[in-house]
Amino acid sequence: MPDLADPTISSISRGDLRIHTFTAPDDFLADSTHVLETDGALVVIDGQFVAPYAIAFRRFVDAFDKPIRKLYLSHAHVDHWFGLSTAFPDVPVWAAEATIEELRHTAESERAARRMQYGPMVPDAVVMPQHVAEPGHDTVDGVDYHVDVVRNAECGAQLVITLPGHGVTIAQDLVYSGTHVYVTRDAANTVALLRIMATSGSDVFLAGHGPIADSAEVLHNADYLAFAEQRLAHDDPDSFREALLAAYPQRRCPQLLDIFVPRLFESSTVEVGGR
């Protein structure tokens, strides 16, 4: 394995709940996974991407020396589920039914393709989620979790989990915190969802990429997507990319543009970075 930069780890407290965020370096798209800790249990969100960070995340989780009561997979992008088979094969996983179905059809071919790209950092097998995360309410160690499935936003289906008693929304890839924002061809639905989320009553948003976000960052994501959608109607790939870089020079992970720009313009360019 090559020498890799260390992840970034941060923690905040919300009453009886402690939230720990484990973020990979920018070279791996600042992928963020989370641990929600109470006195008697852990809830884990996603599993990281390549093996070194997945294994480091599992060690981080195990250091709390508490049972993992739930592990939620937010959606079917490889940079969030690869680490489940690498580091959490012994832990039951909950995911949306549409996510499980997509993985049944695409996971093995994705794993084989990424093996060509990332070699031994890619898992040797696929772990399928064993449980359907149904929309509704769940309680883990006294904390109320409200589970929703959002469709046709940043991807076909993803979990959004709200902790109404703590002002926390687990948004994952609906929110990119401090990084460039993944753009799809029809972003209007995502923009509308983000504007609703920003006024939902939560003031802590767990992002799929980058550190914990606030409602202002959620609105910044909506503005980014609205700007991108406006440019998309008029630009070619190069000018579109340059417009985003010029408009948002402070945002990290320009590698994300290498992934979504070819898709937006139906390029045959080889994708990079775990999607």
C-alpha positions in Angstrom: 0.0 0.0 0.0 1.3 3.5 -0.7 1.9 6.0 2.0 -1.4 8.0 2.5 -2.2 11.1 4.4 -4.0 10.9 7.7 -7.7 11.3 8.0 -9.3 14.3 9.8 -11.3 13.5 12.9 -13.6 15.9 14.7 -16.3 15.6 17.4 -19.2 17.6 18.8 -21.7 17.0 21.6 -25.4 17.5 21.5 -26.7 16.8 25.0 -26.5 13.0 25.5 -25.3 12.5 22.0 -21.7 12.7 20.8 -21.0 12.9 17.0 -17.7 11.9 15.6 -16.8 12.6 12.0 -14.0 10.7 10.2 -12.9 12.4 6.9 -10.5 11.1 4.3 -8.0 13.4 2.7 -8.9 15.4 -0.4 -7.1 12.9 -2.6 -10.0 10.6 -1.7 -12.7 13.2 -2.1 -12.8 14.1 1.6 -15.2 11.2 2.1 -16.9 11.5 5.5 -18.3 8.7 7.7 -19.7 9.2 11.2 -20.2 7.6 14.5 -23.1 8.7 16.7 -22.3 7.7 20.3 -24.5 7.5 23.4 -23.7 6.0 26.7 -24.6 2.5 25.7 -24.5 2.2 21.9 -23.0 3.4 18.6 -24.7 4.1 15.3 -22.4 4.2 12.3 -23.0 6.0 9.0 -21.3 4.5 5.9 -18.0 2.7 5.6 -15.4 4.8 3.8 -13.9 4.0 0.3 -10.5 2.5 0.0 -9.2 -0.2 2.3 -6.7 1.9 4.4 -9.3 4.4 5.4 -12.0 1.8 5.9 -9.7 -0.1 8.3 -8.6 3.0 10.1 -12.3 4.0 10.5 -13.1 0.6 12.0 -10.3 0.9 14.5 -11.6 4.3 15.4 -15.1 2.9 15.9 -13.9 -0.1 17.9 -11.9 2.2 20.3 -15.2 3.4 21.8 -15.6 -0.2 23.1 -19.4 0.0 22.7 -21.8 -2.2 20.6 -22.7 -1.0 17.1 -26.5 -1.1 17.2 -27.0 0.1 13.7 -24.8 0.7 10.6 -26.6 2.7 7.9 -25.4 2.8 4.3 -26.7 6.0 2.9 -26.6 5.2 -0.8 -25.0 3.1 -3.5 -21.9 5.1 -4.5 -18.7 3.0 -4.1 -16.9 5.6 -2.0 -19.4 4.9 0.7 -20.0 1.2 0.5 -16.6 -0.3 -0.4 -15.4 0.0 3.2 -18.3 -2.1 4.5 -16.8 -5.3 3.0 -13.2 -4.2 3.9 -13.8 -3.3 7.6 -17.4 -4.1 8.7 -18.2 -7.6 7.3 -19.3 -8.7 10.8 -21.8 -5.9 11.3 -25.4 -5.9 10.0 -26.1 -3.1 7.5 -29.3 -1.2 6.9 -30.0 0.5 3.6 -32.9 1.7 1.4 -34.5 -1.1 -0.6 -33.6 0.7 -3.8 -29.9 0.9 -2.7 -29.8 -2.8 -2.0 -31.4 -3.6 -5.4 -28.8 -1.4 -7.2 -26.0 -3.1 -5.4 -27.3 -6.5 -6.4 -27.0 -5.4 -10.0 -23.8 -3.3 -10.0 -21.7 -4.0 -7.0 -19.6 -6.8 -8.4 -18.9 -5.1 -11.7 -18.0 -1.9 -9.8 -15.6 -3.8 -7.6 -13.9 -5.4 -10.6 -13.5 -2.1 -12.4 -12.1 -0.3 -9.4 -9.6 -3.1 -8.9 -8.0 -2.0 -12.1 -7.8 1.5 -10.8 -6.9 1.1 -7.1 -5.4 -2.4 -6.9 -5.1 -3.8 -3.4 -7.0 -0.8 -1.9 -10.2 -2.3 -3.3 -12.2 -5.0 -1.3 -11.9 -8.6 -2.3 -15.7 -9.2 -1.9 -19.0 -7.4 -1.7 -21.0 -7.2 1.5 -24.7 -6.7 0.8 -26.9 -4.8 3.3 -29.0 -7.3 5.1 -31.8 -5.1 6.3 -34.1 -2.6 4.6 -34.2 0.8 6.2 -37.9 1.6 6.0 -39.1 5.2 6.2 -40.3 5.9 9.7 -39.1 6.2 13.3 -36.5 4.2 15.2 -35.0 4.6 18.6 -31.4 3.6 19.6 -30.4 4.0 23.2 -33.0 6.6 23.8 -32.3 8.7 20.7 -35.1 9.1 18.1 -34.1 8.6 14.5 -36.5 9.6 11.7 -35.6 7.8 8.5 -36.5 9.1 5.1 -35.6 7.9 1.6 -34.9 10.7 -0.9 -35.2 9.8 -4.5 -33.8 11.4 -7.7 -31.6 13.9 -6.1 -27.8 13.5 -6.1 -28.4 9.8 -6.8 -31.4 7.5 -7.4 -32.1 6.9 -3.7 -30.5 7.8 -0.5 -31.2 7.8 3.2 -31.7 11.1 5.0 -31.9 10.6 8.8 -33.1 13.3 11.2 -32.6 13.3 14.9 -35.4 15.8 15.8 -34.6 15.9 19.5 -31.0 16.9 18.8 -31.3 19.2 15.8 -29.2 16.9 13.6 -29.7 15.8 10.0 -27.6 13.0 8.5 -27.6 14.2 4.9 -24.5 12.5 3.5 -24.2 13.2 -0.2 -27.0 15.7 -0.3 -24.4 18.0 1.3 -20.8 18.6 0.3 -19.2 20.6 3.1 -16.4 22.9 2.0 -15.8 20.9 -1.2 -17.0 21.3 -4.7 -20.6 19.9 -5.1 -21.5 16.9 -7.2 -23.6 18.2 -10.1 -26.2 16.1 -12.0 -28.0 17.0 -15.2 -31.3 17.8 -13.4 -30.4 19.4 -10.1 -33.6 21.3 -9.5 -35.0 18.6 -7.2 -31.8 18.6 -5.1 -31.8 22.4 -4.9 -35.4 22.4 -3.6 -34.6 19.7 -1.1 -31.6 21.6 0.2 -33.6 24.8 0.7 -36.2 22.8 2.7 -33.5 21.1 4.7 -31.9 24.5 5.6 -35.1 25.6 7.3 -36.1 22.3 8.8 -35.1 23.0 12.4 -31.7 21.1 12.2 -28.6 23.2 12.7 -26.1 20.3 12.4 -25.8 18.5 9.1 -23.6 15.5 8.6 -22.1 15.7 5.1 -20.9 12.9 2.9 -17.8 14.9 2.0 -16.0 17.3 4.3 -16.7 18.4 7.9 -19.9 18.8 9.7 -22.0 21.5 8.1 -24.5 24.1 9.2 -27.7 25.5 7.5 -25.7 28.2 5.8 -23.5 25.6 4.1 -26.6 23.7 3.0 -27.8 26.9 1.3 -24.4 27.4 -0.3 -24.7 23.9 -1.8 -28.1 24.9 -3.3 -26.6 28.1 -4.7 -23.7 26.1 -6.2 -26.1 23.7 -8.0 -28.3 26.5 -9.2 -25.3 28.3 -10.7 -24.0 25.1 -12.3 -27.4 24.4 -13.8 -27.5 27.8 -15.3 -24.0 27.5 -16.8 -24.7 23.9 -18.1 -27.2 25.2 -20.6 -24.6 27.3 -22.4 -21.1 25.9 -21.7 -18.9 23.3 -23.2 -17.0 21.0 -20.8 -13.9 23.1 -20.4 -15.6 26.4 -19.9 -18.1 24.8 -17.5 -15.3 23.4 -15.4 -13.4 26.7 -15.5 -16.5 28.7 -14.5 -17.1 26.5 -11.4 -13.4 26.8 -10.4 -13.5 30.5 -10.8 -16.8 31.0 -9.0 -15.8 28.8 -6.1 -12.0 29.0 -5.7 -12.2 28.3 -1.9 -13.9 25.0 -2.4 -11.7 21.9 -2.0 -11.6 18.6 -4.0 -11.6 19.9 -7.6 -11.2 16.1 -8.4 -14.9 15.9 -8.1 -15.2 17.9 -11.3 -13.2 15.2 -13.1 -16.0 12.8 -12.2 -19.2 14.7 -12.9 -18.2 17.0 -15.8 -17.6 14.1 -18.3 -20.9 12.6 -17.2 -22.7 15.9 -17.7 -21.4 16.3 -21.2 -21.6 12.6 -22.1 -17.8 12.3 -22.5 -16.1 9.0 -22.9 -13.4 10.2 -20.5 -12.5 7.6 -17.9 -13.9 8.5 -14.5 -11.8 8.8 -11.4 -12.3 8.9 -7.7 -14.9 6.4 -6.6 -18.2 6.9 -8.3 
